[in-house]
């Protein structure tokens, strides 16, 4: 499969981006993966996306001196080497990965059309979140895509602590030209309720990329000091 790779510094990390041509994918390309048998029943598109994501992950791992291909866990999550956290995402013909010594979460999404945004908004945000998005200087389809992507990034960062939380378990509290903040509710994870997660973002062509980079407790919570994370698995 034809691919091109380049690293991109962002929010204190280096993203490893792989653009790929799915039409050039061949079944034998998967033999490069130790776990290729696990993908036997997947469709061609899924196989190409998975391969591109693992290529990006390998580049990210090599940057920290590790030469391995992340396997697949029992929940189909990437398996990272001990002491490392990572995240993988893909959209259309782009895959990306990032590695950190702390939790980290990343996501890439194609910006929704106006029609799609109008149709999907009720399943992604509530009325309070809608007001925040509409009060920003961003077009609503872009703002809604960011809300969706940020919630995906947060889930990826803490997927080992939560079980498929709904979009209503993390609420948008602010949106600026560089970041979007989410408030985690008990439905997300009891041990993480009443926390704020700050997600950095940028636009690349007709897509947005979000990265979880910090988590802090609300001011009224004195049970623990603020902790800074860089988060993502997948």
Helices and strands as residue ranges (DSSP letters): E 3-10, E 13-20, G 22-24, G 27-32, G 36-39, H 44-63, E 71-72, E 78-79, E 85-91, E 94-100, E 105-110, H 114-124, H 127-135, H 140-157, G 167-169, E 170-175, E 179-184, G 190-192, E 195-204, E 207-217
